[in-house]
Amino acid sequence: MAEGDIEQIFAEHINRESVFKNRDALSPHYVPQNLPYREEQVQELSKIVAPILSGRKPENVFIYGKTGAGKTVVTKYVLKKLAEFAERKNIPVRPIYINCRIHNTRSRVFVKIASELMPGENFLGLSTAYIYEKILARVKEENLRLIIVLDEIDKLKGISETVYALNRANDELERGSVSLIGISNVLTLKDSLDPRTKSTLLQHEMIFPPYNAEGLKRILEDRAREGFREGAVSQGAIALTAAYAARQSGDARYALQLLLRAGDVADEEGASVVTEKHVEKAKERVEEDIILEMIEALPEQEQILLLAVAKLTLSRKGQKTFGSDDVVLTSGEVYEAYAHLARELGKEPVSDRWFREYISELSMYGLLNVVQAGKGFRGNTRIIRLLFSPAKIVSVLERTLMA
């Protein structure tokens, strides 16, 4: 391609009229001015953190809910308002948000906190104990009321040790305090905490219900006003996006991503208004993105199980099994492959009972097709077929599990 052709592509992009006014407003990471259908949760969390303004240590909080239920955006919204209020009153409140998918070990969490508190210093390569002492020294020195948000806390290796160390920091502080907010979509996560950590962390729990279609529609209308030019999104496109998201367990992130991608499709076609047609075209792109995100957010044992199924499926490609062109597996061989992989990764395989539970959950998520085996098979044998690209699953989960 000639240089002039490339420049023409760039020029056309700059001169093209877009349906977007502020594309970032459609991002799930964007914190909007209003949070419709989450007023109750905003109020509850605000009451929990408010005591920090009078010098008291607020209760630690654990927030549960499915992906896209508004857990992160509500937390960021409340803490943003808290920090703004505290600044006006000259109160040293400092929220620090940490994504445990990225900062997934105790040392990385401590480096992240220290870097936020002391941005001019380099903490890489230093011992965790030294960094911990530096954090406490800064909290004491400035009488900081520190609120640490551990988002996707289930991705944190050594959760109990990290949480216990941060929470017990208050015993060593004459001035200032450290409070924790844990966010997870794994409702049974507390069962994995050791007893001493559970007793110190789980002072308050909140469960976020999924959004219904009406709530999703209201969210999309609000974000569309901020993100698109006036009149650039049809009501039909918003209603259809909300309906699709309602089928995805009320996932607001899915709704926002779908409307964003529909806007991209409209721009690519040179359309001035996003319509139902653009939503339909965007749906396939988004569903793959969402599936990959969902796979990354699965509990670790379910990830290991899914990776075992994907690897086994790839190894059988081209082989006809049970008279089908698709690769189908028995539950027995899947369990054997899962147990082997778990031990390779230094994890103890779960019992057969939990294995069956995880298979059912992965089936419910639409990742596996599971049917009871017929005549010729022993006992409770089930036939399992993977419903998503095994190569993409391997690519994502090998990176996630071996990070």
KAPE-V969645 format. One record per residue. N is the residue number from 1. RES is the residue in one small letter. PSI is psi in radians with two decimals (999 if undefined). D_CENTER is the distance of its C-alpha to the mean C-alpha in Angstrom with 2 decimals. Layout:
# KAPE-V969645
n=[N;N]
res=[RES;RES]
psi=[PSI;PSI]
d_center=[D_CENTER;D_CENTER]
This chain:
# KAPE-V969645
n=[1;2;3;4;5;6;7;8;9;10;11;12;13;14;15;16;17;18;19;20;21;22;23;24;25;26;27;28;29;30;31;32;33;34;35;36;37;38;39;40;41;42;43;44;45;46;47;48;49;50;51;52;53;54;55;56;57;58;59;60;61;62;63;64;65;66;67;68;69;70;71;72;73;74;75;76;77;78;79;80;81;82;83;84;85;86;87;88;89;90;91;92;93;94;95;96;97;98;99;100;101;102;103;104;105;106;107;108;109;110;111;112;113;114;115;116;117;118;119;120;121;122;123;124;125;126;127;128;129;130;131;132;133;134;135;136;137;138;139;140;141;142;143;144;145;146;147;148;149;150;151;152;153;154;155;156;157;158;159;160;161;162;163;164;165;166;167;168;169;170;171;172;173;174;175;176;177;178;179;180;181;182;183;184;185;186;187;188;189;190;191;192;193;194;195;196;197;198;199;200;201;202;203;204;205;206;207;208;209;210;211;212;213;214;215;216;217;218;219;220;221;222;223;224;225;226;227;228;229;230;231;232;233;234;235;236;237;238;239;240;241;242;243;244;245;246;247;248;249;250;251;252;253;254;255;256;257;258;259;260;261;262;263;264;265;266;267;268;269;270;271;272;273;274;275;276;277;278;279;280;281;282;283;284;285;286;287;288;289;290;291;292;293;294;295;296;297;298;299;300;301;302;303;304;305;306;307;308;309;310;311;312;313;314;315;316;317;318;319;320;321;322;323;324;325;326;327;328;329;330;331;332;333;334;335;336;337;338;339;340;341;342;343;344;345;346;347;348;349;350;351;352;353;354;355;356;357;358;359;360;361;362;363;364;365;366;367;368;369;370;371;372;373;374;375;376;377;378;379;380;381;382;383;384;385;386;387;388;389;390;391;392;393;394;395;396;397;398;399;400;401;402;403]
res=[m;a;e;g;d;i;e;q;i;f;a;e;h;i;n;r;e;s;v;f;k;n;r;d;a;l;s;p;h;y;v;p;q;n;l;p;y;r;e;e;q;v;q;e;l;s;k;i;v;a;p;i;l;s;g;r;k;p;e;n;v;f;i;y;g;k;t;g;a;g;k;t;v;v;t;k;y;v;l;k;k;l;a;e;f;a;e;r;k;n;i;p;v;r;p;i;y;i;n;c;r;i;h;n;t;r;s;r;v;f;v;k;i;a;s;e;l;m;p;g;e;n;f;l;g;l;s;t;a;y;i;y;e;k;i;l;a;r;v;k;e;e;n;l;r;l;i;i;v;l;d;e;i;d;k;l;k;g;i;s;e;t;v;y;a;l;n;r;a;n;d;e;l;e;r;g;s;v;s;l;i;g;i;s;n;v;l;t;l;k;d;s;l;d;p;r;t;k;s;t;l;l;q;h;e;m;i;f;p;p;y;n;a;e;g;l;k;r;i;l;e;d;r;a;r;e;g;f;r;e;g;a;v;s;q;g;a;i;a;l;t;a;a;y;a;a;r;q;s;g;d;a;r;y;a;l;q;l;l;l;r;a;g;d;v;a;d;e;e;g;a;s;v;v;t;e;k;h;v;e;k;a;k;e;r;v;e;e;d;i;i;l;e;m;i;e;a;l;p;e;q;e;q;i;l;l;l;a;v;a;k;l;t;l;s;r;k;g;q;k;t;f;g;s;d;d;v;v;l;t;s;g;e;v;y;e;a;y;a;h;l;a;r;e;l;g;k;e;p;v;s;d;r;w;f;r;e;y;i;s;e;l;s;m;y;g;l;l;n;v;v;q;a;g;k;g;f;r;g;n;t;r;i;i;r;l;l;f;s;p;a;k;i;v;s;v;l;e;r;t;l;m;a]
psi=[2.30;2.71;-0.66;-0.62;-0.70;-0.77;-0.59;-0.68;-0.78;-0.73;-0.71;-0.65;-0.76;-0.72;-0.19;2.37;2.16;2.67;-0.28;2.54;-0.78;1.59;-0.56;-0.43;-0.27;-0.03;2.49;-0.26;-0.17;2.38;1.86;3.03;-0.55;2.55;1.40;2.52;0.28;0.35;-0.70;-0.76;-0.64;-0.78;-0.76;-0.81;-0.64;-0.71;-0.59;-0.71;-0.28;-0.64;-0.36;-0.43;-0.44;0.27;-0.04;2.63;2.06;2.84;2.53;2.65;2.44;2.14;2.15;2.78;2.76;2.83;2.35;0.28;-0.01;0.21;-0.88;-0.77;-0.64;-0.77;-0.83;-0.68;-0.87;-0.76;-0.54;-0.81;-0.70;-0.82;-0.69;-0.75;-0.78;-0.67;-0.71;-0.55;0.06;0.73;2.22;1.24;2.36;1.77;2.46;2.11;2.28;2.17;1.96;-0.14;-0.59;-0.89;1.41;0.25;2.87;-0.76;-0.67;-0.64;-0.79;-0.69;-0.72;-0.80;-0.83;-0.68;-0.60;-0.68;-0.55;1.25;-0.35;-0.11;2.69;2.11;-0.01;2.34;-0.18;2.75;2.63;-0.68;-0.71;-0.77;-0.70;-0.79;-0.64;-0.70;-0.83;-0.70;-0.71;-0.70;-0.80;-0.84;-0.74;0.07;0.75;2.47;1.67;2.23;2.03;2.13;2.09;1.61;2.51;0.84;-0.41;-0.27;-0.07;2.12;2.23;0.83;-0.86;-0.81;-0.73;-0.86;-0.75;-0.78;-0.77;-0.73;-0.68;-0.12;-0.53;-0.44;-0.39;-0.01;2.11;-0.50;2.54;3.10;2.83;2.18;2.69;2.47;2.02;2.37;2.28;2.64;0.16;1.78;-0.37;0.22;-0.66;-0.42;-0.35;-0.14;2.55;2.76;-0.71;-0.63;-0.74;-0.71;-0.49;-0.58;-0.83;1.09;-0.50;2.34;2.46;2.43;2.15;2.11;2.75;2.72;2.59;3.09;-0.68;-0.74;-0.72;-0.70;-0.72;-0.73;-0.81;-0.68;-0.76;-0.82;-0.60;-0.67;-0.61;-0.59;-0.47;2.73;2.71;2.24;0.14;-0.01;2.23;2.67;-0.56;-0.70;-0.71;-0.78;-0.73;-0.71;-0.78;-0.69;-0.76;-0.74;-0.60;-0.58;-0.39;0.80;0.54;0.62;1.86;-0.55;-0.72;-0.76;-0.82;-0.73;-0.66;-0.75;-0.64;-0.83;-0.58;-0.67;-0.69;-0.75;-0.74;-0.75;-0.75;-0.59;-0.08;0.35;2.65;-0.21;2.36;2.18;3.10;-0.59;-0.73;-0.59;-0.78;-0.73;-0.59;-0.38;-0.74;-0.73;-0.82;-0.69;-0.64;-0.76;-0.77;-0.72;-0.75;-0.68;-0.71;-0.71;-0.72;-0.46;-0.07;2.66;2.66;-0.78;-0.63;-0.60;-0.77;-0.75;-0.82;-0.68;-0.69;-0.75;-0.76;-0.76;-0.70;-0.69;-0.78;-0.65;-0.37;-0.01;2.34;-0.17;2.31;2.24;2.38;0.60;0.26;2.60;-0.40;2.68;2.03;2.51;2.72;2.69;-0.56;-0.83;-0.52;-0.76;-0.72;-0.78;-0.70;-0.83;-0.72;-0.79;-0.72;-0.79;-0.62;-0.61;0.10;0.42;2.61;2.17;2.57;2.91;2.91;-0.63;-0.83;-0.57;-0.80;-0.68;-0.78;-0.68;-0.76;-0.70;-0.75;-0.55;-0.73;-0.60;-0.11;0.29;-0.47;2.59;2.15;2.22;2.65;2.35;2.64;-2.64;2.58;-0.12;2.65;2.48;-2.16;0.51;2.37;2.62;2.25;2.32;2.32;2.38;0.12;2.82;2.04;-0.61;-0.70;-0.65;-0.79;-0.76;-0.80;-0.83;-0.53;-0.69;-0.73;-0.85;-0.38;0.25;999]
d_center=[40.39;42.63;41.46;42.60;40.43;37.30;38.33;38.88;35.28;34.10;36.67;35.72;32.08;33.22;35.74;33.65;33.02;29.34;27.99;25.47;26.43;23.23;20.60;18.02;18.22;16.41;13.33;10.15;10.55;14.09;15.42;18.25;21.51;21.09;18.47;20.30;19.87;18.08;21.34;21.76;18.47;19.28;22.71;21.80;19.47;22.14;24.79;23.02;22.68;26.03;28.26;27.13;29.32;32.39;31.78;30.41;27.32;24.90;23.41;20.26;17.52;14.91;12.62;11.51;10.52;9.16;6.26;8.08;10.34;10.53;9.55;8.52;11.27;13.76;13.42;13.93;16.66;18.51;18.51;19.68;22.46;23.29;23.70;25.85;27.99;28.43;29.52;32.11;33.43;33.40;31.22;29.30;25.76;22.99;19.23;17.14;13.39;11.92;8.65;9.48;8.15;11.04;13.26;13.21;16.79;18.97;21.01;18.20;16.98;20.66;21.31;18.54;20.06;23.54;22.96;21.74;24.79;27.22;26.23;29.63;29.49;28.32;26.81;26.08;28.24;29.16;28.96;26.19;29.01;30.43;27.18;26.67;30.24;29.77;26.84;29.06;32.00;30.25;29.02;32.65;34.27;32.50;32.13;28.43;26.32;23.05;19.75;16.97;13.35;11.36;7.65;5.93;9.70;10.10;9.74;12.68;16.00;18.64;16.68;20.00;21.97;19.64;19.21;22.92;24.09;22.34;23.46;26.97;27.35;28.81;31.78;32.72;32.38;35.52;33.85;30.30;27.38;23.86;21.39;17.89;14.93;12.38;9.10;7.92;7.78;10.71;13.75;16.12;14.63;17.58;19.93;19.00;20.02;23.66;25.97;26.64;22.99;22.32;25.39;24.50;20.79;20.57;22.94;20.98;18.29;16.76;15.40;14.03;15.62;14.46;16.25;19.55;21.11;23.04;20.14;18.26;21.59;22.09;18.76;19.66;23.19;22.26;20.01;22.68;25.29;23.52;22.37;25.34;29.06;31.05;31.79;29.58;27.46;29.30;28.68;28.67;25.71;23.69;24.88;24.11;20.54;20.03;21.75;19.64;16.35;18.12;18.72;15.04;14.73;14.74;11.49;12.08;9.65;11.78;14.81;14.40;13.75;16.71;18.95;18.23;19.17;22.12;23.29;23.20;25.28;27.67;28.15;28.84;31.45;32.94;32.44;32.69;30.76;27.52;28.66;27.61;28.79;26.21;23.39;24.76;24.93;21.37;19.96;20.48;18.75;15.60;15.53;15.57;12.73;10.60;11.99;11.22;7.48;7.85;10.15;8.13;5.82;9.33;11.39;13.65;16.77;15.49;14.44;17.98;19.54;18.05;19.09;22.50;22.91;22.10;24.56;27.13;26.88;27.47;30.38;31.95;31.68;35.14;36.34;37.31;36.34;37.71;39.37;36.18;35.15;31.50;30.37;30.30;29.93;31.13;29.03;31.43;30.91;27.13;27.23;29.61;27.45;24.32;26.43;27.88;24.61;23.17;26.37;26.20;22.86;24.49;22.84;24.88;24.60;23.95;26.91;27.98;26.99;23.30;23.47;24.69;21.97;19.21;21.21;21.36;17.62;17.08;19.97;18.51;15.39;18.07;17.74;21.07;24.38;26.18;29.80;32.44;34.98;38.49;41.88;42.36;39.23;39.20;37.84;34.22;33.39;30.72;30.37;26.94;26.05;22.93;21.89;19.84;21.06;21.62;22.01;18.59;17.02;19.22;18.38;14.59;14.95;17.99;16.26;13.29;15.71;18.50;16.93]
